[in-house]
Amino acid sequence: MVYIDEVEVDQEGIAEMMLDESSIAQVARPGTSLRLPGTSQGGPTPAIRLGLYREAEKQFRSALNHQEVVDTYLYLAKVYQRLDQPITALNLFKQGLDHFPGEVTLLTGIARIHEEMNNISSATEYYKDVLKHDNTHVEAIACIGSNHFYTDQPEIALRFYRRLLQMGVYNCQLYNNLGLCCFYAQQYDMTLSSFERALALVANDEEQADVWYNIGHVAVGIGDLTLAYQCFKLALAFNNDHAEAYNNFAILELRKGRIEQSKAFLQTAASLAPHMYEPHFNFSILSEKIGDLQSSYTAAQKSEDAFPEHIDTQQLLKQLRQHFAVL
C-alpha cells in the first residue's frame, strides 16, 4: 500500500502564488515593488518623459534657486537640448562652471554640444580641458583621437587609442579605429590584426557592417579590388542601409561595366544619406558620361549643396553650364 504525503496534494494558496520568486516582475513599476523603492529607479523626471519641457524647466529653475547642484544643471541643459536651444544650454553649462570650476561633467556637456553643432575645434579644446581635470576620461581621449585622425594626423590619433587600450578599454569600436589609424600611419603589420580583433568583438550587425566596410576601404587602398568587392557585399549583407558601402560598391560595379547597377546603387546611397556629397557627385559624373546632362546637372547641384568647397563639383557644373549654353 502506497501512502501519499498530504503536503504534496495541498493546494497552493493565492498569496503564495503571487509572492512566488518566479512570479515577481524583474523590472518593477516605481512605488509598487517590495524589492526596489521608487527612488532607486533611474531615468528622466516625469515631466521630461511626458514631453512637458517647459514645466520641467520651471521645476529645475526652482531647484537651482533653492540650491546649486551639478545634476540640476545637467538636467536643465538636457531640457534645453530637447527644445533645440543649444546656445541656451551652453550658457547654462558655463553658468554652472562659475559655481563649480573644473567640473568634468559640465565641461563634457559643453564639448558634446559643440561636437553636435559640428564645431569640432571648440569641442576638442573643451575635451582637452576635461583631460586636465580627469586624465582617464575615456570619451575625451576617444574624441580627441578621432579629431586628430580626421585632420590627417593618424600617428597622433594612434597614441590616444593605444592609451585607451592601456586603460583597459576593449571593444569593437576601439580596434576598428586602431585598424584605420595603423593603415593610414603605414603600420600595415597591425592593420589586419586590429580588424580581426574588431570582428571578434562585434555586438550587433551594424558594427559588423562598419568593420567589413573599413576592411574594404583598406583593400581599395592596397589595390585588391576583388577583396574590396567581397567586403562591401558583406557590409551590405549585415546592414542594408549602409550608404557608404553602396557608394563604393557602385564604383566597383562601374569598373566592371555594369552601368545600370552602378546607377541604382548610387541612387540608393544618395537617398539613404543626402548629406553626403560623394553619391551625388559620382552619379553626376556617370550621367554626364552617358549623355544624361539634365540628371548630371541636378546631381551636381546636390553635391554642391552638400559640399560647397568641392573643386571637382564646381568644375563639373561649369562644364555643364557651357554645354547648356551651346545648346
Rosetta silent file (secondary structure, phi, psi, omega in degrees, C-alpha in Angstrom):
SEQUENCE: MVYIDEVEVDQEGIAEMMLDESSIAQVARPGTSLRLPGTSQGGPTPAIRLGLYREAEKQFRSALNHQEVVDTYLYLAKVYQRLDQPITALNLFKQGLDHFPGEVTLLTGIARIHEEMNNISSATEYYKDVLKHDNTHVEAIACIGSNHFYTDQPEIALRFYRRLLQMGVYNCQLYNNLGLCCFYAQQYDMTLSSFERALALVANDEEQADVWYNIGHVAVGIGDLTLAYQCFKLALAFNNDHAEAYNNFAILELRKGRIEQSKAFLQTAASLAPHMYEPHFNFSILSEKIGDLQSSYTAAQKSEDAFPEHIDTQQLLKQLRQHFAVL
SCORE:     score description
SCORE:     0.000 S_00000001
   1 L     0.000  131.209 -176.039    0.000    0.000    0.000 S_00000001
   2 L  -104.427  127.332  178.088    1.418    3.384   -1.051 S_00000001
   3 L  -100.043  135.853  178.231    0.854    6.442    1.121 S_00000001
   4 L  -102.675  128.923  179.742    0.892    9.904   -0.426 S_00000001
   5 L   -61.620  133.832 -178.521    2.229   12.727    1.671 S_00000001
   6 H   -63.617  -29.179 -178.352   -0.526   15.190    2.443 S_00000001
   7 H   -64.880  -32.438 -176.946    1.776   18.144    1.737 S_00000001
   8 H   -68.730  -28.851 -179.115    2.108   17.134   -1.908 S_00000001
   9 H   -99.513    3.846  178.281   -1.596   17.385   -2.567 S_00000001
  10 L   -65.785  133.669  177.034   -2.036   20.560   -0.564 S_00000001
  11 L   -74.936  136.774 -179.933   -3.422   23.349   -2.733 S_00000001
  12 L   -79.701  128.268 -178.683   -1.148   26.345   -3.031 S_00000001
  13 L   -70.069  160.894 -177.855   -2.775   29.493   -1.749 S_00000001
  14 H   -66.823  -30.155  178.386   -3.129   32.608   -3.897 S_00000001
  15 H   -65.942  -42.580  178.738   -0.790   34.557   -1.621 S_00000001
  16 H   -64.628  -36.570  178.762    1.987   32.025   -2.147 S_00000001
  17 H   -65.314  -43.168 -176.982    1.397   32.150   -5.895 S_00000001
  18 H   -70.490  -30.975 -178.285    1.584   35.945   -6.016 S_00000001
  19 L   -97.545    9.795  177.316    4.701   36.096   -3.854 S_00000001
  20 L   -62.588  141.597 -175.207    6.458   33.284   -5.656 S_00000001
  21 H   -59.080  -38.690 -177.141   10.000   34.307   -6.629 S_00000001
  22 H   -76.578  -11.025 -178.223    9.480   33.445  -10.282 S_00000001
  23 H   -95.027  -10.185 -178.062    6.278   35.488  -10.448 S_00000001
  24 L   -80.123  130.146 -178.673    7.793   38.786   -9.331 S_00000001
  25 L   -63.416  140.871  179.653    8.496   41.146  -12.233 S_00000001
  26 L   -75.472  -33.565  177.321   12.157   41.847  -12.834 S_00000001
  27 L  -110.014  103.376 -172.428   11.526   45.475  -13.837 S_00000001
  28 L   -83.686  152.482  171.878    9.220   46.915  -11.219 S_00000001
  29 L   -76.105  141.388 -178.353    6.922   49.860  -11.584 S_00000001
  30 L   -58.407  129.906  176.279    8.060   52.777   -9.405 S_00000001
  31 L    85.935   -2.993 -177.926    6.429   52.709   -5.987 S_00000001
  32 L  -116.520   -1.238 -175.480    4.896   49.227   -6.361 S_00000001
  33 L  -100.332  140.839  173.323    7.865   46.956   -5.734 S_00000001
  34 L   -83.224  -14.573 -178.814    8.871   45.423   -2.420 S_00000001
  35 L   -87.549  -50.878 -173.919   12.372   44.929   -3.803 S_00000001
  36 L  -116.645  123.135  174.955   13.262   48.307   -5.265 S_00000001
  37 L   -69.446  158.767 -178.403   11.995   51.614   -3.886 S_00000001
  38 H   -62.193  -26.703 -178.343   10.780   54.190   -6.359 S_00000001
  39 H   -71.853  -16.655 -178.222   13.724   56.439   -5.590 S_00000001
  40 H   -85.431   -8.990 -178.762   16.149   53.860   -6.960 S_00000001
  41 L   -77.862  122.952  179.067   14.707   53.989  -10.449 S_00000001
  42 L   -80.406 -178.431  177.246   16.942   55.988  -12.769 S_00000001
  43 L   113.483  175.885 -177.440   15.879   57.997  -15.777 S_00000001
  44 L   -72.642  169.940  179.164   14.452   61.435  -16.516 S_00000001
  45 L   -70.988  160.524  179.113   11.812   63.203  -14.481 S_00000001
  46 H   -57.375  -35.156 -179.658    8.115   62.524  -15.236 S_00000001
  47 H   -63.526  -40.093  178.675    7.761   65.944  -16.882 S_00000001
  48 H   -69.103  -40.507  178.973   10.522   65.118  -19.381 S_00000001
  49 H   -60.830  -34.922 -179.536    9.060   61.671  -20.029 S_00000001
  50 L   -85.670   -2.429 -179.001    5.701   63.258  -20.825 S_00000001
  51 L    80.626   13.740  179.655    7.286   65.885  -23.074 S_00000001
  52 L   -89.117   71.601 -172.256    6.391   68.771  -20.740 S_00000001
  53 H   -68.890  -37.100  179.416    9.711   70.506  -21.238 S_00000001
  54 H   -67.027  -38.105  176.455    8.572   73.961  -20.153 S_00000001
  55 H   -65.153  -41.525  177.535    7.156   72.531  -16.941 S_00000001
  56 H   -63.290  -38.301  178.445   10.424   70.666  -16.369 S_00000001
  57 H   -60.718  -43.940  179.423   12.328   73.911  -16.996 S_00000001
  58 H   -61.315  -42.972 -177.890   10.314   75.698  -14.285 S_00000001
  59 H   -65.874  -42.831 -179.500   10.930   72.917  -11.790 S_00000001
  60 H   -69.463  -36.243  175.691   14.676   72.769  -12.442 S_00000001
  61 H   -62.643  -41.809  177.905   14.960   76.567  -12.281 S_00000001
  62 H   -63.572  -39.230  178.377   13.180   76.490   -8.944 S_00000001
  63 H   -64.633  -38.623  178.712   15.552   73.775   -7.730 S_00000001
  64 H   -67.079  -34.841  178.384   18.570   75.881   -8.750 S_00000001
  65 H   -66.213  -30.547  179.333   17.185   78.874   -6.864 S_00000001
  66 H   -81.201  -40.709 -177.713   16.971   76.766   -3.719 S_00000001
  67 L  -158.549  133.696  178.057   20.332   75.017   -4.056 S_00000001
  68 L   -80.266  114.593  179.582   23.120   74.911   -6.641 S_00000001
  69 L  -132.007  139.935 -177.516   23.630   71.254   -7.620 S_00000001
  70 H   -61.324  -43.781 -177.725   25.597   69.895  -10.595 S_00000001
  71 H   -60.464  -34.574  179.196   22.920   67.345  -11.513 S_00000001
  72 H   -65.480  -40.619  175.537   20.300   70.074  -11.758 S_00000001
  73 H   -60.639  -41.096 -178.515   22.433   71.948  -14.286 S_00000001
  74 H   -65.790  -43.785  179.750   22.812   68.746  -16.301 S_00000001
  75 H   -66.749  -40.842 -179.803   19.075   68.007  -16.317 S_00000001
  76 H   -66.891  -37.927  176.382   18.150   71.583  -17.198 S_00000001
  77 H   -64.090  -37.012  176.824   20.680   71.599  -20.043 S_00000001
  78 H   -62.613  -37.866  177.430   19.128   68.374  -21.329 S_00000001
  79 H   -61.282  -44.859 -179.431   15.749   70.120  -21.371 S_00000001
  80 H   -67.027  -32.595  176.208   17.154   72.955  -23.487 S_00000001
  81 H   -67.593  -38.637  176.412   18.741   70.450  -25.869 S_00000001
  82 H   -65.158  -30.660  178.087   15.364   68.737  -26.277 S_00000001
  83 L   -83.742    5.567 -179.776   13.902   72.173  -27.024 S_00000001
  84 L    59.836   47.446  176.781   16.596   72.662  -29.702 S_00000001
  85 L  -126.164   70.308 -175.799   18.240   75.549  -27.834 S_00000001
  86 H   -65.548  -32.902 -179.511   21.943   74.588  -27.781 S_00000001
  87 H   -66.105  -41.315  176.986   23.168   78.140  -27.129 S_00000001
  88 H   -62.865  -39.514  177.781   20.999   78.394  -24.011 S_00000001
  89 H   -64.447  -39.561  177.614   22.340   75.021  -22.869 S_00000001
  90 H   -62.397  -45.908  179.289   25.914   76.234  -23.424 S_00000001
  91 H   -61.907  -36.161  178.678   25.293   79.375  -21.379 S_00000001
  92 H   -66.559  -42.781  177.578   23.782   77.259  -18.616 S_00000001
  93 H   -61.089  -41.983  179.619   26.813   74.964  -18.532 S_00000001
  94 H   -66.959  -34.957  174.634   29.123   77.985  -18.320 S_00000001
  95 H   -63.498  -39.415  176.783   26.985   79.384  -15.504 S_00000001
  96 H   -65.585  -35.662  178.062   27.414   76.069  -13.723 S_00000001
  97 H   -66.766  -27.132  175.696   31.188   76.241  -14.203 S_00000001
  98 H   -64.263  -33.699 -179.987   31.171   79.600  -12.397 S_00000001
  99 H   -90.120  -29.159 -179.502   29.807   77.822   -9.315 S_00000001
 100 L  -128.939   76.393 -177.080   31.690   74.527   -9.830 S_00000001
 101 L   -61.146  134.729  176.902   35.022   75.352  -11.554 S_00000001
 102 L    76.963   11.802  179.160   36.626   72.409  -13.316 S_00000001
 103 L   -68.823  120.874 -171.753   33.578   70.136  -13.021 S_00000001
 104 H   -64.882  -41.095 -177.290   34.193   67.370  -15.575 S_00000001
 105 H   -64.873  -35.835  177.899   30.540   66.624  -16.353 S_00000001
 106 H   -70.186  -42.189  177.318   29.821   70.268  -17.194 S_00000001
 107 H   -62.774  -40.464  178.499   32.906   70.539  -19.411 S_00000001
 108 H   -64.167  -39.009  177.879   31.924   67.307  -21.153 S_00000001
 109 H   -61.884  -41.169  177.351   28.419   68.666  -21.757 S_00000001
 110 H   -63.789  -44.097 -179.276   29.833   71.786  -23.429 S_00000001
 111 H   -62.446  -40.273 -179.824   32.148   69.677  -25.596 S_00000001
 112 H   -63.918  -41.394 -179.721   29.284   67.417  -26.698 S_00000001
 113 H   -65.037  -43.357  177.278   27.130   70.361  -27.759 S_00000001
 114 H   -60.929  -38.284  179.645   29.978   71.868  -29.786 S_00000001
 115 H   -66.990  -40.685  177.704   30.531   68.480  -31.404 S_00000001
 116 H   -66.027  -29.040  177.890   26.844   68.138  -32.299 S_00000001
 117 L   -86.045    7.682  178.815   26.968   71.628  -33.829 S_00000001
 118 L    64.084   26.593  174.853   29.946   70.462  -35.942 S_00000001
 119 L   -99.283   74.437 -168.302   32.248   72.920  -34.182 S_00000001
 120 H   -67.707  -36.974 -177.758   34.982   70.321  -33.817 S_00000001
 121 H   -62.977  -44.905  178.031   37.838   72.670  -32.921 S_00000001
 122 H   -66.315  -38.869  178.197   35.974   74.117  -29.916 S_00000001
 123 H   -61.005  -40.879 -179.981   34.833   70.646  -28.867 S_00000001
 124 H   -64.344  -39.488  179.076   38.437   69.429  -28.913 S_00000001
 125 H   -63.077  -40.964  179.048   39.570   72.314  -26.717 S_00000001
 126 H   -70.304  -35.125  175.921   36.927   71.512  -24.114 S_00000001
 127 H   -65.370  -33.714  175.373   37.795   67.822  -24.231 S_00000001
 128 H   -66.216  -37.640  174.954   41.402   68.816  -23.538 S_00000001
 129 H   -63.205  -36.862  177.034   40.167   70.791  -20.523 S_00000001
 130 H   -60.330  -43.752 -178.673   38.350   67.653  -19.393 S_00000001
 131 H   -67.950  -25.350  176.774   41.609   65.683  -19.552 S_00000001
 132 H   -66.122  -30.635 -179.244   43.366   68.335  -17.464 S_00000001
 133 H   -97.843  -23.925  178.571   40.979   67.540  -14.612 S_00000001
 134 L  -146.341   95.738 -174.185   40.485   63.814  -15.327 S_00000001
 135 L   -79.298    8.228  174.794   43.224   62.226  -17.421 S_00000001
 136 L  -115.974   19.386 -178.218   41.366   58.894  -17.590 S_00000001
 137 L   -75.185  110.058 -171.903   38.198   60.246  -19.214 S_00000001
 138 H   -64.310  -44.608 -177.345   37.507   57.716  -21.986 S_00000001
 139 H   -62.105  -42.423 -179.504   35.139   59.882  -24.046 S_00000001
 140 H   -64.748  -44.158  179.744   37.548   62.829  -24.133 S_00000001
 141 H   -62.135  -44.474 -178.615   40.503   60.652  -25.172 S_00000001
 142 H   -65.024  -41.392 -177.945   38.469   58.956  -27.915 S_00000001
 143 H   -70.257  -38.206  176.819   37.083   62.227  -29.317 S_00000001
 144 H   -65.928  -40.891  176.552   40.488   63.935  -29.377 S_00000001
 145 H   -61.504  -41.639  177.984   41.932   60.895  -31.135 S_00000001
 146 H   -62.743  -40.362  178.727   39.117   60.987  -33.684 S_00000001
 147 H   -63.484  -41.373  177.745   39.759   64.678  -34.342 S_00000001
 148 H   -64.120  -36.933  179.615   43.456   64.022  -34.972 S_00000001
 149 H   -64.058  -44.953 -177.004   42.557   61.214  -37.385 S_00000001
 150 H   -79.080   -5.797  171.874   40.226   63.406  -39.445 S_00000001
 151 L  -105.604   28.505  174.308   42.812   66.208  -39.552 S_00000001
 152 L    60.858   40.874  174.812   45.315   63.867  -41.258 S_00000001
 153 L  -129.041   62.930 -175.673   47.297   63.041  -38.121 S_00000001
 154 H   -65.083  -28.477  179.772   46.804   59.259  -37.789 S_00000001
 155 H   -64.917  -41.559  178.916   50.069   58.798  -35.872 S_00000001
 156 H   -69.933  -39.708  177.413   48.887   61.110  -33.080 S_00000001
 157 H   -59.981  -36.271  179.910   45.433   59.512  -33.096 S_00000001
 158 H   -61.600  -36.600  178.689   47.137   56.141  -32.680 S_00000001
 159 H   -63.919  -40.455 -179.969   48.736   57.323  -29.449 S_00000001
 160 H   -67.404  -42.158 -179.204   45.350   58.248  -27.979 S_00000001
 161 H   -69.205  -34.509  175.389   43.753   54.939  -28.955 S_00000001
 162 H   -66.638  -32.833  175.449   46.690   52.988  -27.540 S_00000001
 163 H   -61.662  -39.931  177.264   46.216   54.924  -24.326 S_00000001
 164 H   -63.413  -38.278  176.367   42.650   53.614  -24.208 S_00000001
 165 H   -62.260  -41.752  179.001   43.982   50.079  -24.625 S_00000001
 166 H   -63.934  -29.048  179.979   46.353   50.631  -21.701 S_00000001
 167 L   -80.365   -7.615  177.859   43.393   51.795  -19.609 S_00000001
 168 L   100.001    6.260  176.270   41.572   48.521  -20.249 S_00000001
 169 L   -72.807  128.660 -171.722   39.045   49.626  -22.858 S_00000001
 170 L  -144.687   88.559  179.847   38.389   46.572  -25.006 S_00000001
 171 L  -147.133  175.415 -175.475   35.636   46.826  -27.615 S_00000001
 172 H   -65.100  -43.283 -176.147   34.929   46.629  -31.330 S_00000001
 173 H   -61.219  -40.132 -178.230   34.939   50.378  -31.971 S_00000001
 174 H   -64.937  -46.783 -179.839   38.393   50.847  -30.490 S_00000001
 175 H   -69.123  -30.826  174.960   40.011   48.097  -32.564 S_00000001
 176 H   -61.741  -47.611  178.617   38.160   49.327  -35.641 S_00000001
 177 H   -67.163  -36.401  177.055   39.672   52.796  -35.199 S_00000001
 178 H   -61.748  -41.098  178.948   43.070   51.290  -34.413 S_00000001
 179 H   -61.218  -43.714  178.643   42.986   49.386  -37.688 S_00000001
 180 H   -65.778  -42.365  179.768   42.269   52.531  -39.696 S_00000001
 181 H   -63.590  -41.870  178.764   44.945   54.532  -37.862 S_00000001
 182 H   -62.850  -39.145 -179.548   47.525   51.791  -38.418 S_00000001
 183 H   -65.363  -48.251 -177.598   46.702   51.682  -42.131 S_00000001
 184 H   -74.842  -19.496  174.271   46.987   55.432  -42.663 S_00000001
 185 L   -90.520    7.484  176.766   50.099   55.569  -40.468 S_00000001
 186 L    63.050   30.778  172.425   51.612   52.864  -42.748 S_00000001
 187 L  -101.841   72.403 -169.856   51.856   50.306  -39.948 S_00000001
 188 H   -68.027  -23.697 -178.683   50.480   47.572  -42.166 S_00000001
 189 H   -67.439  -24.178 -178.286   51.524   44.699  -39.908 S_00000001
 190 H   -98.848   -8.907 -172.456   48.992   45.796  -37.274 S_00000001
 191 H   -65.651  -59.265 -175.500   46.138   46.753  -39.597 S_00000001
 192 H   -67.431  -34.300  178.447   44.516   43.403  -40.349 S_00000001
 193 H   -65.098  -34.976  176.973   45.149   42.017  -36.860 S_00000001
 194 H   -66.392  -41.420  178.253   43.282   45.009  -35.398 S_00000001
 195 H   -67.648  -33.480  176.171   40.337   44.391  -37.715 S_00000001
 196 H   -63.234  -42.080  175.923   40.375   40.696  -36.775 S_00000001
 197 H   -62.332  -41.127  179.895   40.086   41.685  -33.122 S_00000001
 198 H   -61.809  -42.412  179.223   37.259   44.070  -34.026 S_00000001
 199 H   -64.633  -32.395  179.707   35.365   41.293  -35.830 S_00000001
 200 H   -73.445  -17.500 -175.109   35.767   39.045  -32.801 S_00000001
 201 L  -110.402    8.241 -176.948   34.228   41.700  -30.536 S_00000001
 202 L   -63.634  143.292 -178.776   31.237   42.830  -32.626 S_00000001
 203 L  -108.347  -19.538 -179.664   27.996   43.133  -30.672 S_00000001
 204 L  -153.970  176.042 -175.888   25.483   43.683  -33.492 S_00000001
 205 H   -67.759  -32.206 -179.916   25.084   43.699  -37.268 S_00000001
 206 H   -65.015  -42.594  176.633   25.756   47.435  -37.609 S_00000001
 207 H   -63.787  -40.903  178.471   29.185   47.081  -36.021 S_00000001
 208 H   -59.669  -43.387 -179.851   29.866   44.066  -38.240 S_00000001
 209 H   -64.186  -41.357  179.970   28.959   46.112  -41.324 S_00000001
 210 H   -63.799  -40.423 -179.909   31.214   49.005  -40.283 S_00000001
 211 H   -65.785  -45.831  179.812   34.198   46.709  -39.759 S_00000001
 212 H   -64.915  -35.419  176.572   33.750   44.999  -43.130 S_00000001
 213 H   -62.422  -43.208 -179.954   33.331   48.391  -44.807 S_00000001
 214 H   -67.305  -36.491  175.065   36.627   49.596  -43.329 S_00000001
 215 H   -62.964  -41.098  176.284   38.384   46.403  -44.409 S_00000001
 216 H   -62.794  -36.741  177.221   37.031   47.028  -47.907 S_00000001
 217 H   -63.507  -41.205  176.535   38.332   50.585  -47.737 S_00000001
 218 H   -64.560  -40.069  179.557   41.779   49.246  -46.853 S_00000001
 219 H   -62.602  -38.938  175.393   41.526   46.753  -49.726 S_00000001
 220 H   -62.879  -39.364 -179.164   40.823   49.604  -52.159 S_00000001
 221 H   -63.947  -33.046 -179.908   43.861   51.420  -50.771 S_00000001
 222 H   -94.953    0.455  175.061   46.183   48.489  -51.481 S_00000001
 223 L    88.302    7.296  179.333   44.613   47.815  -54.894 S_00000001
 224 L   -90.591   83.499 -174.374   42.919   44.492  -54.078 S_00000001
 225 H   -72.039  -26.767  177.077   39.574   45.263  -55.713 S_00000001
 226 H   -65.444  -45.648  176.138   38.363   41.660  -55.523 S_00000001
 227 H   -62.676  -41.613  179.565   38.717   41.683  -51.742 S_00000001
 228 H   -60.966  -41.831  179.478   37.102   45.126  -51.614 S_00000001
 229 H   -59.046  -45.878 -179.735   34.136   43.856  -53.665 S_00000001
 230 H   -67.027  -39.083 -179.366   33.562   40.977  -51.253 S_00000001
 231 H   -65.133  -42.271  179.465   33.944   43.209  -48.181 S_00000001
 232 H   -67.772  -34.074  175.565   31.391   45.735  -49.411 S_00000001
 233 H   -64.124  -40.592  177.825   28.980   42.897  -50.203 S_00000001
 234 H   -66.157  -39.168  178.464   29.386   41.620  -46.645 S_00000001
 235 H   -60.432  -42.349  179.464   28.856   45.130  -45.267 S_00000001
 236 H   -72.659  -27.840  177.210   25.568   45.411  -47.164 S_00000001
 237 H   -67.095  -36.321 -179.657   24.553   41.907  -46.076 S_00000001
 238 H   -84.623  -28.885  179.971   24.845   42.924  -42.425 S_00000001
 239 L  -142.622  102.991 -175.194   23.427   46.446  -42.852 S_00000001
 240 L   -75.461   -1.789  179.356   21.238   47.098  -45.861 S_00000001
 241 L  -111.610   23.070 -176.905   21.188   50.852  -45.101 S_00000001
 242 L   -84.331   97.338 -173.433   24.955   51.416  -45.278 S_00000001
 243 H   -64.219  -41.459 -178.452   25.164   54.386  -47.661 S_00000001
 244 H   -62.700  -39.056  178.836   28.976   54.487  -47.865 S_00000001
 245 H   -66.236  -39.530  176.356   29.120   50.815  -48.844 S_00000001
 246 H   -60.215  -42.659 -178.519   26.522   51.399  -51.576 S_00000001
 247 H   -62.430  -49.566 -178.294   28.584   54.279  -52.948 S_00000001
 248 H   -69.253  -35.821  177.921   31.843   52.327  -53.089 S_00000001
 249 H   -63.380  -36.390  178.313   30.095   49.210  -54.361 S_00000001
 250 H   -63.436  -39.218  179.413   28.660   51.297  -57.213 S_00000001
 251 H   -65.001  -41.388  178.545   32.142   52.414  -58.253 S_00000001
 252 H   -66.942  -36.551  175.866   33.372   48.817  -58.370 S_00000001
 253 H   -65.165  -37.231  178.640   30.317   47.818  -60.405 S_00000001
 254 H   -65.105  -36.590  177.550   31.046   50.665  -62.807 S_00000001
 255 H   -64.368  -25.709  177.140   34.595   49.370  -63.280 S_00000001
 256 L   -87.796    0.715  177.968   33.042   46.074  -64.378 S_00000001
 257 L    85.203   11.297 -179.401   30.895   47.904  -66.933 S_00000001
 258 L   -92.977   83.380 -171.289   27.581   47.401  -65.135 S_00000001
 259 H   -69.024  -45.219 -176.864   26.214   50.898  -65.622 S_00000001
 260 H   -64.263  -41.742  177.714   22.594   50.300  -64.622 S_00000001
 261 H   -65.297  -38.651  178.747   23.528   48.544  -61.388 S_00000001
 262 H   -62.741  -43.520  178.341   26.003   51.300  -60.603 S_00000001
 263 H   -62.042  -41.116 -179.436   23.321   53.962  -61.118 S_00000001
 264 H   -63.956  -42.185  179.849   20.903   52.074  -58.892 S_00000001
 265 H   -66.593  -39.535  179.262   23.456   51.775  -56.080 S_00000001
 266 H   -66.245  -39.757  177.505   24.369   55.471  -56.310 S_00000001
 267 H   -65.200  -37.594  177.351   20.714   56.494  -56.180 S_00000001
 268 H   -64.589  -44.436  179.144   20.222   54.264  -53.142 S_00000001
 269 H   -61.738  -41.451 -179.534   23.249   55.799  -51.415 S_00000001
 270 H   -66.282  -35.682  179.321   22.017   59.323  -52.170 S_00000001
 271 H   -73.645  -33.137  179.831   18.556   58.569  -50.773 S_00000001
 272 H   -75.725  -33.990 -177.627   19.968   56.967  -47.607 S_00000001
 273 L  -136.732   76.956 -179.377   22.474   59.762  -46.932 S_00000001
 274 L   -65.089  -16.511  179.337   21.500   63.002  -48.713 S_00000001
 275 L   -77.480  -14.122  178.851   24.096   64.872  -46.614 S_00000001
 276 L   -83.549  137.459  179.269   26.944   63.014  -48.382 S_00000001
 277 L   -87.967  -23.492 -173.526   28.321   64.656  -51.496 S_00000001
 278 H   -60.448  -47.767  179.060   30.062   61.558  -52.908 S_00000001
 279 H   -61.873  -39.797  179.294   26.960   59.715  -54.237 S_00000001
 280 H   -64.374  -44.427 -178.525   25.619   62.889  -55.860 S_00000001
 281 H   -66.096  -44.626 -179.957   28.966   63.701  -57.448 S_00000001
 282 H   -64.040  -39.265  177.437   29.555   60.153  -58.690 S_00000001
 283 H   -66.068  -36.212  177.955   26.036   59.977  -60.120 S_00000001
 284 H   -64.544  -44.241  178.224   26.614   63.314  -61.838 S_00000001
 285 H   -61.530  -45.662 -178.714   29.848   62.075  -63.421 S_00000001
 286 H   -63.518  -44.063 -179.992   28.191   58.839  -64.561 S_00000001
 287 H   -64.587  -36.574  179.261   25.157   60.637  -66.016 S_00000001
 288 H   -66.220  -36.059 -178.863   27.415   63.095  -67.849 S_00000001
 289 H   -70.923  -31.869 -179.519   29.372   60.249  -69.433 S_00000001
 290 L   -93.208    4.514  173.170   26.249   58.514  -70.756 S_00000001
 291 L    92.324    5.572  178.330   24.829   61.801  -72.075 S_00000001
 292 L   -90.099   80.627 -172.493   22.106   62.489  -69.487 S_00000001
 293 H   -69.703  -34.621 -178.423   23.112   66.115  -68.913 S_00000001
 294 H   -65.476  -46.630  177.647   19.962   67.157  -67.050 S_00000001
 295 H   -64.047  -37.175  178.687   20.322   64.417  -64.416 S_00000001
 296 H   -62.921  -42.805 -178.990   24.024   65.176  -64.200 S_00000001
 297 H   -66.977  -41.062  179.231   23.358   68.866  -63.537 S_00000001
 298 H   -62.918  -44.440  179.778   20.726   68.115  -60.875 S_00000001
 299 H   -66.985  -36.882  179.137   23.041   65.700  -59.063 S_00000001
 300 H   -65.660  -36.688  176.565   25.953   68.149  -59.292 S_00000001
 301 H   -64.453  -40.098  177.020   23.827   70.856  -57.658 S_00000001
 302 H   -65.025  -37.310  177.146   23.005   68.477  -54.788 S_00000001
 303 H   -64.640  -39.710  178.864   26.708   67.703  -54.444 S_00000001
 304 H   -67.512  -36.566  177.124   27.487   71.417  -54.272 S_00000001
 305 H   -63.906  -37.577 -178.920   24.812   71.918  -51.602 S_00000001
 306 H   -76.293  -32.385 -176.803   26.377   69.146  -49.511 S_00000001
 307 L  -146.199   83.960 -174.824   29.983   70.310  -50.027 S_00000001
 308 L   -61.549  -26.373 -175.976   30.255   73.849  -51.483 S_00000001
 309 L   -87.498    4.959 -176.845   34.091   73.829  -51.443 S_00000001
 310 L   -73.368  113.295 -173.846   34.421   70.699  -53.605 S_00000001
 311 H   -65.145  -42.847 -177.724   36.547   71.795  -56.571 S_00000001
 312 H   -62.307  -37.125  177.173   35.624   68.877  -58.856 S_00000001
 313 H   -65.949  -41.695  178.815   31.922   69.614  -58.440 S_00000001
 314 H   -62.827  -41.682  178.476   32.469   73.273  -59.279 S_00000001
 315 H   -65.697  -39.661  179.000   34.415   72.341  -62.412 S_00000001
 316 H   -65.179  -42.105  177.712   31.724   69.862  -63.465 S_00000001
 317 H   -62.702  -40.594  177.915   28.974   72.465  -63.014 S_00000001
 318 H   -62.148  -41.788  179.261   30.967   74.959  -65.060 S_00000001
 319 H   -65.760  -40.789  179.878   31.400   72.385  -67.824 S_00000001
 320 H   -67.720  -38.211  178.057   27.689   71.511  -67.825 S_00000001
 321 H   -64.117  -36.138  176.052   26.674   75.180  -67.987 S_00000001
 322 H   -64.569  -39.944  176.767   28.913   75.570  -71.032 S_00000001
 323 H   -61.031  -45.216 -178.851   27.158   72.578  -72.640 S_00000001
 324 H   -66.443  -33.941  179.179   23.751   74.117  -71.969 S_00000001
 325 H   -66.324  -37.412  178.841   24.899   77.487  -73.345 S_00000001
 326 H   -68.399  -39.378  179.455   25.945   75.835  -76.615 S_00000001
 327 L   -67.563    0.000    0.000   22.619   74.019  -76.886 S_00000001
